[in-house]
Amino acid sequence: MTRPFFATLTRPDNISFRFLIFIFLLVLVAPANAIDIERADIRAFIQEMRRDYGFDNEQLEGWLSQAESKPGIIELISQPAEKVKPWHEYRQIFLTGERIRRGQEFYRNNLAAILSAAETSGVEAEIIAAIIGVETYYGDRPGKNRIIDALSTLAFDYPPRQKFFRRELARFFELARAQGIDPLTPVGSYAGAMGMPQFMPSSYLAYAEDGDGDGRKDIWENIADVTASVGHYLVHHGWKSEATIAVPAKVPAELVAAAPGQALGLDTSVGRLRAQGVCFDSGRMDDDTPAVLIQLESENGPVFWVGFANFHAITGYNRSRMYAMAVFQLASEINKRQPADSE
């Protein structure tokens, strides 16, 4: 009787099996490739940086020749959790007991810096803490990719968003020069986001704050700068002090069947939702208050919320309703059993 092919492969003493496993692992772990600075598009980028920002060609060539293009980065950015997981699975990543406990500890240990940032910006202290908790587990997980590798990979080898990441690579070299940072040193996310709040280089240049007045904007280790920067970012994206973020809602069956879209804008109003039969606690809001109806998938079916301007402001940080809801709910948990502001 002829032995089945897979049975032959699974014999541990079979040389061909071990050889095929070796080949499979080589393919699975796609090697990084050094950036070829002689490529026409990379030469054009170098010339633009010299013309527009006064960079020296040899300096840029030296940095880029030490950068690597990594296929794994392209795989990761093509399948973000916000797009491949339903809400009930996504929520389990960020609303764990351990992350909540760590958030409460982070809040207590950095109370002065967090409350100062909250007072200056008008953003609730627990929201600032939750952003940092979702982004980098309160600074513990800022990412392991060199920023120059991540941005170079996406700037030159990821056509869908090549234009965006070339701009971010240019901004990265700008901030490295301005802050006296070696561009080969900083590490962060696979998308090139940096520090505890995971700012892209353009966000750093636009929103990073010197929270403690020491003349530097350190989003990697300085908690005062980190918290002030998060608050500044959210205010710029529409945060309104002491305003409601989101409330749970009950939706008529006909609206459930229609299923609201996933657009991020405040595409309806409190009055219009009321007229459609959506039940939610709107407090003293006027009928023309901008709102958005949010549908999320729980294990038992769809659940609904109504979000307002501050919910929309959080989506400015990450363009995902699930992200904004994770930040909001984590913040609510962090806020429990916290010391009063006066303590």
VMD Tcl script that draws the C-alpha trace (Angstrom):
set ca {
  {0.00 0.00 0.00}
  {1.38 3.40 -0.95}
  {2.06 5.64 2.04}
  {0.08 8.90 1.87}
  {2.17 11.97 1.09}
  {1.45 13.74 4.40}
  {2.21 10.57 6.36}
  {5.62 10.50 4.70}
  {6.26 14.12 5.58}
  {5.38 13.68 9.22}
  {7.90 10.92 9.82}
  {10.49 12.55 12.13}
  {13.34 10.55 10.62}
  {12.50 11.63 7.09}
  {15.18 13.94 5.67}
  {12.81 15.48 3.15}
  {10.43 16.43 5.96}
  {13.12 18.26 7.89}
  {14.29 19.98 4.73}
  {10.76 21.13 3.86}
  {10.21 22.46 7.38}
  {13.45 24.39 7.07}
  {12.33 25.91 3.76}
  {8.89 26.69 5.21}
  {10.42 28.59 8.13}
  {12.63 30.55 5.77}
  {9.57 31.63 3.81}
  {7.51 32.31 6.93}
  {10.10 34.66 8.40}
  {10.41 37.04 5.48}
  {13.84 38.67 5.55}
  {14.33 42.39 5.81}
  {15.96 44.09 2.86}
  {18.36 46.98 3.07}
  {16.98 50.18 1.57}
  {18.54 50.73 -1.85}
  {19.44 54.41 -1.91}
  {20.09 54.22 -5.65}
  {16.44 53.60 -6.43}
  {14.96 56.46 -8.44}
  {12.16 57.17 -5.95}
  {14.57 57.22 -3.02}
  {16.97 59.50 -4.89}
  {14.03 61.82 -5.58}
  {13.11 61.81 -1.87}
  {16.68 62.71 -0.89}
  {16.75 65.56 -3.38}
  {13.41 66.88 -2.09}
  {14.71 66.81 1.49}
  {17.75 68.81 0.42}
  {15.73 71.31 -1.59}
  {12.83 71.80 0.84}
  {14.46 71.32 4.24}
  {18.17 71.90 3.70}
  {19.33 68.39 4.57}
  {22.74 67.20 3.44}
  {22.64 64.45 0.80}
  {25.41 62.42 2.38}
  {23.78 62.56 5.79}
  {20.45 61.30 4.43}
  {22.18 58.62 2.37}
  {24.02 57.46 5.47}
  {20.81 57.14 7.47}
  {18.70 55.55 4.73}
  {21.44 53.07 3.76}
  {21.19 51.69 7.30}
  {17.39 51.40 7.18}
  {15.63 48.13 6.35}
  {12.44 47.40 4.48}
  {10.52 44.75 6.43}
  {7.71 42.69 4.82}
  {6.27 41.94 8.26}
  {5.45 45.62 8.74}
  {3.37 45.63 5.55}
  {1.50 42.52 6.71}
  {0.67 44.15 10.05}
  {-0.54 47.45 8.65}
  {-2.73 45.59 6.16}
  {-4.68 43.85 8.94}
  {-5.22 46.20 11.92}
  {-7.33 44.83 14.77}
  {-9.93 47.56 14.23}
  {-10.75 46.08 10.83}
  {-10.53 42.33 11.43}
  {-12.09 41.87 14.89}
  {-15.69 42.39 16.06}
  {-16.22 44.66 19.06}
  {-16.56 41.89 21.65}
  {-13.13 40.51 20.67}
  {-11.52 43.92 20.29}
  {-12.84 44.95 23.72}
  {-11.20 41.96 25.38}
  {-7.79 43.27 24.35}
  {-8.15 46.57 26.22}
  {-10.70 46.00 28.99}
  {-8.84 43.30 30.90}
  {-8.67 43.34 34.69}
  {-4.91 43.72 34.54}
  {-5.01 46.71 32.18}
  {-7.62 48.37 34.37}
  {-5.58 47.72 37.51}
  {-2.45 49.06 35.86}
  {-4.39 52.11 34.72}
  {-5.51 52.92 38.24}
  {-1.93 52.47 39.44}
  {-0.58 54.66 36.63}
  {-3.14 57.34 37.53}
  {-2.20 57.33 41.22}
  {1.56 57.28 40.58}
  {1.40 60.19 38.13}
  {-1.47 62.13 39.67}
  {0.15 65.58 39.63}
  {1.13 65.41 35.94}
  {-2.21 63.96 34.84}
  {-4.29 66.48 36.79}
  {-2.13 69.35 35.52}
  {-2.65 68.25 31.92}
  {-6.39 67.83 32.56}
  {-6.70 71.30 34.07}
  {-4.77 72.94 31.24}
  {-6.57 71.14 28.41}
  {-10.02 70.50 29.83}
  {-9.72 66.81 28.94}
  {-10.77 64.48 31.75}
  {-7.78 63.03 33.59}
  {-8.96 59.43 33.16}
  {-9.27 59.90 29.38}
  {-5.65 61.03 29.20}
  {-4.61 57.97 31.22}
  {-6.75 55.64 29.09}
  {-5.26 56.90 25.82}
  {-1.80 56.03 27.13}
  {-3.13 52.71 28.42}
  {-4.60 51.71 25.07}
  {-1.67 52.99 23.04}
  {1.31 51.57 24.96}
  {0.06 49.83 28.10}
  {1.02 52.93 30.12}
  {4.41 53.17 28.45}
  {5.43 49.54 28.83}
  {4.85 48.60 25.18}
  {5.91 51.48 22.92}
  {6.87 49.11 20.09}
  {10.08 47.41 18.99}
  {10.43 48.57 15.40}
  {13.00 51.19 14.59}
  {11.05 54.22 13.40}
  {13.35 54.67 10.42}
  {12.67 51.06 9.33}
  {8.90 51.34 9.75}
  {8.59 54.63 7.90}
  {11.06 53.69 5.15}
  {9.25 50.41 4.54}
  {5.89 52.12 4.21}
  {7.23 55.17 2.36}
  {8.89 53.20 -0.40}
  {7.38 49.70 -0.46}
  {3.70 50.19 0.45}
  {1.97 51.86 -2.53}
  {-1.52 52.24 -0.94}
  {-0.27 54.90 1.51}
  {3.11 55.76 0.10}
  {2.48 59.50 -0.13}
  {1.40 59.75 3.52}
  {4.36 57.81 4.87}
  {6.89 59.72 2.77}
  {5.62 62.88 4.42}
  {5.94 61.21 7.83}
  {9.49 60.10 7.05}
  {10.36 63.68 6.12}
  {8.80 64.94 9.38}
  {10.75 62.30 11.30}
  {14.05 63.59 9.95}
  {12.91 67.14 10.79}
  {12.14 66.35 14.42}
  {15.31 64.28 14.81}
  {17.35 67.27 13.67}
  {15.40 69.72 15.84}
  {15.63 67.57 18.98}
  {19.17 66.32 18.43}
  {18.03 62.69 18.13}
  {19.92 60.02 16.19}
  {17.34 58.85 13.59}
  {18.66 55.29 13.84}
  {17.80 55.01 17.53}
  {14.07 55.64 18.26}
  {11.76 52.62 18.24}
  {7.98 52.46 18.08}
  {5.06 50.86 16.31}
  {5.02 49.14 12.93}
  {3.37 52.29 11.54}
  {6.09 54.61 12.82}
  {4.23 55.95 15.88}
  {6.48 57.01 18.73}
  {6.66 57.30 22.48}
  {4.12 56.67 25.21}
  {1.27 58.43 23.35}
  {2.28 56.94 19.97}
  {2.49 60.16 18.00}
  {3.35 60.06 14.34}
  {6.19 62.47 13.49}
  {3.79 65.08 12.07}
  {1.67 64.84 15.24}
  {4.77 65.29 17.36}
  {5.70 68.47 15.49}
  {2.12 69.80 15.72}
  {0.94 68.73 19.18}
  {3.82 67.68 21.45}
  {3.96 69.88 24.56}
  {6.61 70.80 27.08}
  {4.54 69.93 30.13}
  {7.14 70.69 32.79}
  {8.80 73.72 31.19}
  {12.26 72.21 30.88}
  {12.63 73.30 27.25}
  {12.16 69.82 25.77}
  {9.21 67.82 24.46}
  {9.97 64.29 25.61}
  {7.09 61.93 24.77}
  {9.21 58.87 25.52}
  {9.86 59.16 29.27}
  {8.63 62.51 30.64}
  {5.11 61.96 32.02}
  {4.40 65.69 32.23}
  {5.19 66.10 28.53}
  {3.29 62.95 27.58}
  {0.08 63.88 29.38}
  {0.18 67.50 28.24}
  {0.69 66.34 24.66}
  {-2.28 63.95 24.75}
  {-4.50 66.70 26.16}
  {-3.35 69.18 23.51}
  {-3.98 66.66 20.75}
  {-7.57 65.96 21.83}
  {-8.40 69.65 22.25}
  {-7.16 70.33 18.73}
  {-9.45 67.57 17.47}
  {-12.56 69.07 19.02}
  {-12.64 68.08 22.69}
  {-15.14 70.10 24.74}
  {-14.52 70.45 28.46}
  {-17.02 68.69 30.74}
  {-19.17 67.52 27.83}
  {-20.72 64.05 27.54}
  {-18.73 61.52 25.52}
  {-21.29 58.79 24.76}
  {-24.40 57.18 26.25}
  {-26.04 53.77 25.68}
  {-29.10 53.73 23.45}
  {-32.12 51.61 22.60}
  {-32.92 51.54 18.90}
  {-36.23 50.67 17.18}
  {-36.24 47.40 15.26}
  {-36.48 49.13 11.89}
  {-33.30 51.09 12.62}
  {-31.52 47.95 13.81}
  {-32.41 46.31 10.50}
  {-31.09 49.34 8.61}
  {-27.85 49.28 10.66}
  {-26.15 52.67 10.91}
  {-23.08 53.17 8.77}
  {-19.56 53.31 10.10}
  {-18.77 56.89 9.09}
  {-16.78 58.67 11.79}
  {-18.40 62.08 11.48}
  {-21.18 63.45 13.67}
  {-23.67 62.75 10.90}
  {-26.93 63.25 12.80}
  {-28.31 65.23 15.76}
  {-29.93 64.65 19.12}
  {-33.30 65.85 17.80}
  {-33.18 63.68 14.71}
  {-32.36 60.58 16.73}
  {-35.21 61.30 19.13}
  {-37.56 61.71 16.16}
  {-36.46 58.29 14.88}
  {-37.41 56.71 18.19}
  {-33.89 56.22 19.56}
  {-34.02 56.26 23.38}
  {-31.00 57.66 25.23}
  {-30.16 60.04 28.05}
  {-29.40 63.34 26.34}
  {-29.68 65.43 29.49}
  {-30.22 69.08 28.65}
  {-28.76 68.90 25.15}
  {-30.42 70.93 22.45}
  {-32.03 69.12 19.53}
  {-29.39 70.45 17.17}
  {-26.50 69.00 19.19}
  {-24.34 66.98 16.74}
  {-24.36 63.24 17.39}
  {-23.56 59.87 15.88}
  {-25.37 56.56 16.31}
  {-22.85 53.83 17.07}
  {-23.43 50.14 16.47}
  {-21.07 47.58 18.00}
  {-21.18 43.81 17.79}
  {-21.42 42.05 21.14}
  {-21.44 38.28 21.58}
  {-25.25 38.45 21.79}
  {-25.85 40.75 18.84}
  {-25.64 44.50 18.14}
  {-25.48 47.08 20.91}
  {-25.99 50.79 20.37}
  {-24.58 54.02 21.76}
  {-24.96 57.67 20.88}
  {-21.70 59.57 20.68}
  {-21.11 63.32 20.81}
  {-18.29 65.75 20.04}
  {-15.87 64.26 22.58}
  {-16.36 60.75 21.20}
  {-15.58 62.16 17.77}
  {-12.47 63.87 19.18}
  {-11.13 60.49 20.35}
  {-11.54 59.09 16.83}
  {-9.15 61.83 15.76}
  {-6.50 59.86 17.63}
  {-7.35 56.63 15.82}
  {-10.02 56.59 13.12}
  {-12.07 53.80 14.64}
  {-15.30 53.77 16.63}
  {-14.11 50.66 18.46}
  {-10.90 52.43 19.46}
  {-12.81 55.42 20.81}
  {-15.21 53.17 22.74}
  {-12.30 51.18 24.20}
  {-10.69 54.41 25.43}
  {-14.01 55.65 26.86}
  {-14.77 52.41 28.71}
  {-11.22 51.97 29.98}
  {-11.31 55.54 31.27}
  {-14.56 54.81 33.11}
  {-12.93 51.83 34.84}
  {-9.77 53.78 35.69}
  {-11.90 56.53 37.23}
  {-13.39 54.14 39.78}
  {-11.84 54.35 43.26}
  {-9.49 57.19 42.29}
  {-8.40 59.79 44.84}
  {-10.22 63.12 44.78}
  {-8.44 65.98 43.00}
  {-7.80 67.68 46.29}
  {-5.97 64.75 47.81}
}
mol new
graphics top color blue
foreach p $ca { graphics top sphere $p radius 0.5 }
foreach p [lrange $ca 0 end-1] q [lrange $ca 1 end] { graphics top cylinder $p $q radius 0.2 }
display resetview
